């Protein structure tokens, strides 16, 4: 379908994978994985990466929360 024949709503519509709900779920899962990494007692390497994982999830959540629904 050509772009001129589509309605204005369809042209400015975001792709389905860029919607807020799925990306918020991914960001929250990333935060949860980071917290689990922080609390585990087995590997210092995993613990060392945990703060960056939590930070990436938090920043991702802040960005994604401004996306359209």
N, C-alpha and C positions, 0 to 999 in steps of 0.2 A: 504494500500500500504506500502510495506516495505521501510525502509529508504535507503537501498542500491540501489533500483531500481529507486528512484527519481533522478531528475537532480540536479546538484549543486545549481542552482537558486532556486529550490523549497525547498531544505533543509535549505537554509539560509534565506528564506523569513519569515518575521515577521507575526504574526497573524493579522488579519484584524483590530481588535480592538486596536492594538498597533500602528497603522499608525499615521502619524503626523496630518493630517487634522482634524479628529474627536476630538483628544485630545487637539489640539490647540483651537478648538471651545469651549470645556468644560472649559479650563483654562480662555479664554476670558470672558465666561459667568460668571465664578466665580469672576473675577475682577469686572465685571459690577454689580453683586449682592452686592459685598462689597462696591462699591461706593454708590449704592442706600441705603444700610444700614447706611452708614456714613452720608448721607444727610437727612434721615428721622427725623422728630421732635417728634415722639411719644414715643419711648422707649429707655431709657438709656442703657438697657441690650443689645439691638440689636446694638446700637452704639458702645458699648464696644467690641463686637465681630467683628466689621467691619474691623478693621485694620488687624486682623489675617486672615480674609477671603481674603482681598486684597493681603496680603503677600503670602498666600498659592496659590492663582491664579497666582501671578507673578513668584514665584519659580517654579510652575508647568509649566508655559509657557516657562521659560528658559530651563527646562529639556526637555520638549517635542519638542522644536524647534531643538534639535539635533537628533531626531528620523528620520529614513528614510521615504521617501514619499511613 
